[in-house]
Amino acid sequence: MQTLETIREYASEQLPTEDGVRLAQEHARYFLELAELSEPALWAQHTDVWLPRLDPEEANFRAALGWSMGEDAEWAVRLSGALYPYWEIRARQREARIWLERSLGLGDAVALELRAKALIAAGRVAGWDSDWPAASALLEEAVDLCRRLGDTAGVGRCLGFIGHIRLFQGDVDGAANALNEGVELARRTNDRQGLARALSNAAWSAIEERDFDRARQMWEEGAAISRTAGMKPGEALCVAHIGYAEALAGDFDRALRRLEESLVLFEELGETTWTPVAQRYVGLVALLGGNVDLAEEELRASLLRGREHAPQFHLVYWLDELAAVASAKGDARRAATLWAATDAQYERLGMAVIEEGRQVRERYRRESDDLPNDQKADARARGRSMTLQSAVSFALTTDPSEARPTARAEPLPVSFGHLTLHLSRYRHKISGMEGVSQPEGEVTLVFSDIEGSTRLLHELGPAAYKEAPPSTAGSCARPAPVNEATRSTTRETPSSTPSPRPPRPSRR
């Protein structure tokens, strides 16, 4: 079918006008039917069957959209709404927004259910661009239409997007109300696919409330539902988010294991949008665990992969974390520039700092006395003047003349009892504190059980351990990829029912 559009163009030029119009109409009808056949399967995440069927037809879909825009407003709305899940999977949000806005702008003389579908898609893609006012207006209109139509699945999808927008803007209570309503709707109607999405969305409000256990439980349930339903992309994303929750809760070992599992799943899918985000989470684990070198490696690599396809707001999180890397490495000028660029983007996009940003900033953001005030002011002015993309480019480049020796990260505060002590290379679970002494300028911790009893010494202030932990404790490095045998012990067997072969649209 790849050459169909070229043949159609040639034939339309050779045929009489009336026949050419009829050919264009039949061409548009065929690809409208194909898009509508694929839509429910793509929402159900049967991507392995449908993406190979749709990928070669992008030029034909564009031709069908172009004809529909000029000849049939209802077909234009139907086609753009039906193509949205494909566009989202393939990270075509910019193209999607153009077509959706054009089709919605043709007028209101279309069926309400078609307009509602297109509004949901347009709101989603506006949110992807961090255009919160436009996204909110589109989604509020969509949820009103869906309620009038009795479309509970549509209401739930709207609420998930609305909740996310409220979270990004710092309205945690409003977000929780919308997201939890989405979960209740899906449970009430026994919509398993909708429930998996709703749980995955609602977990974010639990993260912002610092209820990491509840967030983890929601993502675990969402992963289990997705696995049973054969929704592999949803499973992969939930598993990545479980690792994210573990990281924010301070269990870095479990976080890395879950993130590696998700990256294997994403690799099997050939996924390009969320794979870099999951890799960013690995960098976040390393950063919170104090391994600055690994954090920098993972954050840079994932940003290179994700700058074109990841949601715009995720780019700000990358900048935040690379600013923290610069601070930890003692690169005061670079840190000041990146922190200022990040602050400016939060303001321009109307975003609130979320939990991961609060943890990163609490640990790493501090004023440096190494940079004179005039240079500090210049660095801040430069950062604030950057666009988002220029800030990303700056974050990905290094200036050898400004390089500083790598410094160890400051450890998290020590507490009594069962303790997780975050070293500059990894974390060690420590139990049974026997005693603590505090001689001049340093604190000595004595434990009965740390890989066969080890005395750890560290200076007060920036971490500089005088005695390394035992080598058996490991380091904050990425574990070996999870193989199939390992995954089979921790994950349910996916549904053995094969995805249906995509039917061919009828030719009328």
C-alpha positions in Angstrom: 0.0 0.0 0.0 3.0 2.3 0.2 2.6 3.5 -3.4 -1.2 3.9 -3.3 -1.0 7.7 -2.7 1.4 8.2 -5.6 -0.9 6.1 -7.9 -3.9 8.1 -6.7 -2.2 11.4 -7.5 -1.3 10.2 -11.0 -4.8 8.8 -11.6 -6.5 11.9 -10.4 -4.5 14.0 -12.9 -5.4 11.7 -15.8 -9.0 11.1 -15.0 -11.9 13.5 -15.8 -12.6 15.8 -12.8 -15.7 13.9 -11.7 -13.8 10.6 -11.7 -10.9 12.1 -9.9 -13.1 13.4 -7.1 -14.7 10.0 -6.7 -11.3 8.3 -6.6 -10.1 10.8 -3.9 -13.3 10.1 -1.9 -12.8 6.3 -2.1 -9.2 6.7 -1.1 -10.2 8.7 2.0 -12.9 6.3 2.8 -10.6 3.3 2.8 -8.0 4.9 5.1 -10.7 6.3 7.4 -12.0 2.7 7.8 -8.5 1.4 8.4 -7.8 4.1 11.1 -11.1 3.3 12.8 -10.4 -0.4 12.8 -7.0 0.1 14.4 -8.1 2.6 17.1 -9.6 0.2 19.7 -6.8 -2.3 19.2 -4.2 0.5 19.7 -5.9 1.7 22.9 -5.8 -2.0 24.0 -2.0 -1.8 23.2 -2.0 -4.5 20.5 0.9 -2.6 18.9 2.8 -5.7 17.6 0.0 -6.4 15.2 -1.1 -2.9 14.1 2.0 -0.7 14.0 3.5 -2.7 11.1 0.2 -2.3 9.3 -0.1 1.4 9.8 3.5 2.6 9.6 3.7 2.3 5.7 0.5 4.3 5.3 1.4 7.6 6.8 1.5 9.4 3.5 -1.9 7.9 2.6 -3.4 9.0 6.0 -2.1 12.6 5.4 -3.6 12.6 1.9 -6.9 11.4 3.3 -6.8 14.0 6.0 -6.0 16.7 3.5 -8.9 15.8 1.2 -11.3 15.5 4.2 -10.4 18.9 5.5 -11.6 20.5 2.3 -14.6 18.2 1.5 -16.1 16.6 4.6 -15.8 18.0 8.1 -17.2 14.9 9.8 -14.7 12.6 8.0 -11.9 15.0 9.1 -12.9 14.8 12.7 -13.4 11.0 12.6 -10.1 10.4 10.9 -8.0 12.7 13.2 -9.7 11.3 16.3 -9.1 7.7 15.2 -5.5 8.3 14.3 -4.6 9.9 17.7 -3.5 6.7 19.5 -1.2 5.9 16.6 0.2 9.4 16.6 0.8 9.2 20.4 2.6 5.8 20.2 4.8 7.0 17.3 5.5 10.3 19.1 3.9 12.4 16.3 2.3 14.9 18.8 3.2 18.0 16.8 1.6 16.6 13.6 -1.4 15.4 15.7 -2.0 18.8 17.2 -2.0 20.5 13.7 -4.6 18.0 12.3 -6.8 17.9 15.4 -6.9 21.7 15.7 -7.7 22.0 12.0 -10.5 19.4 12.1 -12.1 20.9 15.3 -12.0 24.3 13.7 -14.2 23.2 10.8 -17.3 23.7 12.9 -19.6 22.0 15.4 -21.8 20.2 12.8 -20.5 16.8 13.7 -21.9 14.1 16.0 -21.1 14.8 19.7 -19.3 11.5 20.3 -17.0 12.3 17.4 -16.3 15.8 18.7 -15.7 14.4 22.2 -13.1 12.0 20.9 -11.2 14.6 19.0 -11.4 17.0 22.0 -9.8 14.4 24.2 -7.0 13.8 21.7 -6.5 17.6 21.2 -6.4 18.1 25.0 -3.9 15.3 25.5 -1.5 16.6 22.8 -1.8 20.2 24.1 -0.8 18.8 27.5 2.2 17.0 25.9 3.3 20.5 24.8 2.8 21.8 28.3 0.1 24.2 27.0 -1.9 23.8 30.2 -4.6 26.5 29.5 -5.5 25.0 26.1 -5.3 21.4 27.4 -7.6 22.3 30.3 -10.2 24.0 28.1 -10.3 21.2 25.6 -10.5 18.5 28.2 -13.2 20.2 30.3 -15.3 20.5 27.2 -14.7 16.9 26.4 -15.6 15.6 29.9 -18.8 17.6 29.8 -19.7 16.0 26.4 -18.8 12.5 27.6 -21.0 12.9 30.8 -23.9 14.0 28.6 -23.4 11.0 26.3 -23.0 8.5 29.2 -19.5 7.6 27.9 -17.9 6.5 31.2 -14.7 5.3 29.4 -14.3 8.8 27.8 -15.0 10.5 31.2 -12.3 8.3 32.8 -9.8 9.1 30.1 -10.5 12.9 30.5 -10.2 12.7 34.2 -6.7 11.1 33.9 -5.5 13.9 31.7 -7.1 16.6 33.8 -5.6 15.2 37.0 -2.1 15.2 35.5 -2.5 18.8 34.4 -3.5 19.8 37.9 -0.5 18.0 39.4 1.9 19.8 37.1 0.4 23.1 38.2 0.7 22.2 41.9 -3.0 21.5 42.6 -2.4 18.2 44.4 -5.9 18.1 46.0 -7.7 18.9 42.8 -5.6 16.3 41.0 -6.3 13.6 43.5 -10.1 14.3 43.2 -10.0 13.9 39.5 -7.7 10.9 39.4 -9.5 9.0 42.2 -12.8 9.5 40.5 -11.3 7.9 37.4 -10.4 4.8 39.4 -13.9 4.6 40.9 -15.6 4.9 37.5 -13.4 2.1 36.0 -14.1 -0.2 39.0 -17.8 0.5 38.9 -18.1 -0.4 35.2 -15.6 -3.3 35.4 -13.5 -1.6 32.7 -10.2 -3.5 33.2 -8.2 -1.6 30.5 -9.6 1.7 31.8 -8.8 0.6 35.4 -5.1 -0.1 34.5 -4.8 3.4 33.1 -6.7 5.0 35.9 -4.5 3.3 38.6 -1.4 4.3 36.8 -2.6 7.9 36.7 -3.9 8.1 40.3 -0.6 6.8 41.7 1.0 10.2 40.8 -1.2 12.0 43.3 0.0 9.5 46.0 3.6 10.3 45.0 3.0 14.0 45.6 1.4 13.2 48.9 4.6 11.2 49.8 2.6 8.0 50.2 5.1 5.9 48.2 3.6 2.6 49.4 0.2 3.4 48.0 1.6 4.6 44.7 3.6 1.4 44.4 0.5 -0.7 45.2 -1.5 1.1 42.5 1.3 0.6 39.9 1.6 -3.0 40.9 -2.1 -3.6 40.3 -2.0 -1.7 37.0 1.0 -3.8 35.9 -0.9 -7.0 36.8 -4.0 -6.0 34.9 -1.9 -4.9 31.9 0.0 -8.2 31.9 -3.2 -10.3 32.1 -4.8 -8.3 29.2 -1.7 -8.5 27.1 -1.1 -4.7 27.3 2.7 -4.9 27.2 3.3 -1.1 26.9 1.2 -0.4 29.9 2.9 -3.2 31.9 6.3 -1.8 31.0 5.4 1.7 32.0 3.8 0.6 35.3 7.0 -1.4 36.1 9.1 1.6 35.4 7.0 3.7 37.7 7.3 1.1 40.5 11.0 1.6 40.2 10.5 5.3 40.4 8.4 5.0 43.6 11.1 2.7 45.1 13.7 5.4 44.3 11.8 8.2 46.0 11.2 5.9 49.0 15.0 5.3 49.2 15.2 1.6 48.2 17.6 2.1 45.4 18.4 -1.6 44.9 14.8 -2.6 44.3 14.4 0.6 42.2 17.2 -0.5 39.8 15.9 -4.0 39.5 12.4 -2.8 38.5 13.8 -0.2 36.1 16.0 -2.8 34.4 12.9 -5.0 34.0 11.0 -2.2 32.4 13.8 -1.3 30.0 13.9 -4.9 28.8 10.2 -4.7 28.1 10.5 -1.4 26.3 13.4 -2.7 24.2 11.3 -5.7 23.2 8.6 -3.3 22.0 10.9 -1.0 20.1 9.4 1.9 22.1 11.0 5.3 21.7 8.9 7.7 23.9 9.1 6.2 27.4 12.3 4.3 27.1 14.4 7.4 27.6 12.2 8.4 30.6 12.8 5.0 32.2 16.5 5.5 31.6 16.2 8.9 33.2 14.8 7.3 36.3 18.0 5.1 36.5 19.9 8.4 36.5 17.6 9.7 39.3 18.3 6.6 41.4 22.1 7.1 41.0 21.7 10.8 41.8 19.7 10.2 45.0 22.0 7.4 45.9 25.1 9.6 45.6 26.7 8.1 42.5 27.2 11.3 40.6 29.2 9.9 37.8 26.7 7.2 37.0 23.9 9.7 37.3 25.6 12.0 34.7 26.2 9.1 32.3 22.5 7.9 32.5 21.0 11.4 32.4 23.0 12.5 29.4 22.4 9.3 27.5 18.7 9.3 28.1 18.3 13.0 27.3 20.0 12.5 23.9 17.5 9.8 23.2 14.5 11.6 24.6 14.8 15.2 23.6 12.8 14.8 20.4 10.1 12.4 21.6 9.6 12.7 25.4 7.0 15.1 26.8 8.1 18.7 27.1 7.8 18.8 30.8 10.1 15.8 31.2 12.9 17.9 29.6 12.7 20.3 32.6 13.2 17.3 35.0 16.3 16.3 33.0 17.6 19.9 33.4 16.9 19.9 37.1 18.9 16.7 37.6 21.8 17.7 35.4 22.0 21.0 37.4 22.3 18.8 40.5 25.1 16.8 38.8 27.0 20.1 38.1 26.5 21.2 41.8 27.7 17.8 43.1 30.8 18.0 40.8 31.7 21.5 42.1 31.1 23.1 38.7 29.7 26.3 40.1 29.3 28.3 36.9 27.6 25.4 35.1 25.3 24.7 38.1 24.3 28.3 38.4 23.4 28.5 34.7 21.4 25.2 34.7 19.5 26.0 37.9 18.6 29.4 36.5 17.5 27.8 33.2 15.4 25.3 35.0 13.8 27.9 37.2 12.9 29.9 34.2 11.3 26.9 32.4 9.2 26.1 35.5 7.9 29.7 35.4 7.3 29.8 31.7 5.5 26.5 31.5 3.5 27.2 34.7 4.9 24.1 36.4 5.2 23.3 40.1 8.3 21.4 41.4 7.2 17.8 42.0 8.4 15.4 44.6 11.5 14.1 42.7 12.5 17.7 42.1 12.1 18.6 45.8 14.3 15.6 46.8 17.0 16.5 44.3 17.0 20.2 45.2 17.0 19.5 48.9 20.1 17.4 48.6 22.1 19.2 45.9 21.0 22.8 45.4 23.3 25.2 47.4 25.1 28.4 46.8 28.8 28.1 46.0 31.3 30.5 47.4 33.8 29.5 44.6 32.1 31.7 42.1 32.5 35.6 42.3 29.2 37.4 42.5 29.5 39.0 39.1 30.2 35.6 37.4 27.3 34.1 39.4 25.0 36.9 38.1 26.2 36.4 34.5 25.6 32.6 34.7 22.1 33.1 36.1 21.2 35.7 33.4 22.5 33.4 30.7 20.4 30.5 32.1 17.2 32.5 32.4 17.6 33.8 28.8 17.7 30.2 27.3 14.8 28.6 25.6 13.9 25.1 26.6 15.7 23.6 23.6 18.8 25.8 24.0 19.0 24.8 27.7 18.8 21.1 26.7 21.6 21.7 24.2 23.7 23.4 26.9 23.1 20.6 29.4 24.3 18.1 26.8 27.6 19.9 26.1 30.7 20.1 28.3 33.3 22.8 28.5 36.6 21.3 29.4 37.8 24.7 30.6 35.2 24.7 33.3 35.7 21.2 34.4 36.1 20.5 38.2 37.3 17.5 40.1 34.4 15.1 40.9 33.4 15.6 44.6 31.7 13.0 46.7 28.1 13.7 47.4 27.0 14.7 50.8 25.4 11.8 52.7 21.9 11.9 53.9 21.5 12.4 57.7 22.2 9.5 60.0 19.5 8.2 62.3 19.3 5.6 65.0 17.8 2.1 64.8 17.3 0.4 61.5 19.2 2.6 59.1 19.7 3.0 55.4 23.0 4.8 55.0 23.5 6.4 51.6 27.2 6.3 50.6 28.8 8.0 47.7 28.8 4.8 45.8 25.8 2.9 46.9 23.5 2.2 49.9 23.9 -0.4 52.6 21.2 -1.7 54.9 22.5 -1.4 58.5 20.9 -2.9 61.5 21.6 -3.2 65.2 23.6 0.0 66.0 25.9 -0.8 69.0 27.2 2.5 69.8 28.1 6.0 68.5 31.0 8.1 69.5 31.8 11.6 68.2 35.5 12.4 68.6 37.0 15.7 67.3 35.5 16.5 63.9 34.3 13.0 62.9 31.7 10.5 63.9 32.4 6.8 64.3 29.5 4.4 63.7 29.8 0.9 64.9 27.2 -1.7 63.7 26.8 -5.4 64.5 25.6 -6.4 61.0 26.9 -4.9 57.8 28.2 -7.7 55.6 30.1 -9.3 58.5 30.5 -6.3 60.8 32.3 -3.2 59.5 33.3 0.1 61.1 32.4 3.0 58.9 34.0 6.4 59.4 32.9 9.6 57.8 33.8 13.2 58.4 31.1 15.6 59.3 30.2 17.7 56.3 30.9 16.6 52.8 31.3 12.8 52.7 34.9 11.4 52.7 34.9 7.9 54.0 38.2 6.9 55.5 37.4 3.2 55.3 35.7 1.8 52.3 32.7 -0.6 52.8 33.4 -4.2 52.0 33.5 -5.0 48.3 30.7 -7.6 48.6 28.3 -4.7 49.3 28.5 -3.8 45.6 28.3 -0.4 44.0 25.5 1.8 42.6 25.9 0.3 39.2 23.2 -0.9 37.0 22.6 -4.6 37.5 22.7 -7.1 34.7 19.6 -7.0 32.5 16.8 -9.1 33.7 16.6 -12.2 31.6 13.5 -14.2 30.8 14.1 -16.8 33.5 14.5 -14.1 36.1 11.4 -12.3 34.9 9.3 -15.4 34.9 9.8 -15.7 38.7 8.5 -12.2 39.4 5.9 -11.6 36.7 2.8 -13.5 35.7 2.9 -15.2 32.3 1.4 -12.9 29.7 -1.9 -14.0 28.1 -1.3 -16.7 25.6 -4.1 -15.5 23.4 -2.5 -14.1 20.3 -3.5 -10.6 19.2 -6.0 -10.8 16.3 -4.7 -10.3 12.8 -5.8 -6.8 11.7 -8.8 -7.1 9.3 -8.7 -5.3 6.0 -11.2 -2.5 5.6 -14.0 -3.1 3.1 -13.8 -1.6 -0.3 -17.1 0.0 -1.2 
